[in-house]
Amino acid sequence: MNRKRKKSVRLQIEDSSLMMDSELVPSSLAEIAPILRAANCIQEENPRVAYLCRFHAFEKAHSMDPTSGRRGARQFKTKLLHRLEKVHLKEEEETIRQLARNDPREIQLYYQIFCENYINKVAHTKKLDEMAKIWQIATILYDVVKTVVPSAKIDDKVRFV
């Protein structure tokens, strides 16, 4: 069976290790696949925000199945956790914050920039399916913002983008 590769917002994902985490999500945790796809799409642009998205996916998977009793959940969660640990411990220089000094500010700034660059500036030039992917990524980024940043501290610029 020949699978089409998923397109990111800006470029084709070539690296099979990047695709792996979103392609191998067990059906019992299917809700987290879009989060991992979004992380894959933004990996090159901002590795730290991609890491935060993957961490959000792990937390969501754990809340969906805390005992890892569903089929494939334990293996998937273990693999994702190992990937997060590897990035956090060994490749920390690759996931340095690019926009701010802390994660809450980093995700908020990246969300603002993403919306400005991909929704506000180029929405009229994109095809409907491309815009659907962009909106899905923006929605996921906002969910990550709500997870990382206490609701009282979400910047008004982010809240009303």
C-alpha angles and dihedrals in degrees: 000000000000115000123201113233116242115247121227122217092265109014147013114268105237102166110093091203089062093050093045099080095051096038096052099050109136115241090245089065098036092132091073097054093087090053091054092045089053090050089052091050095053097037096103095041096049118358093185093058089045088054090051090051091051090047089051089051091052092050091048092048090050093050090048092051112012094171094045089231098141120094112282094356098113094050093045095047091046092051092047092047091051090051091050091048092048092052093044097047108029106024101036092129089063093054099047116142109265102186107030145011096251138038098247092055092041094055093044094050092045091050091052092048092046092052092046095048101038107026108026100035106035106021092107093054098051130088119245095256091050091050090050089056092047092050090048091053091046090051091050091048090052090051089053090049089054090049098046099037124056107243093243090056099050107121115245089232088061096041093056102036 
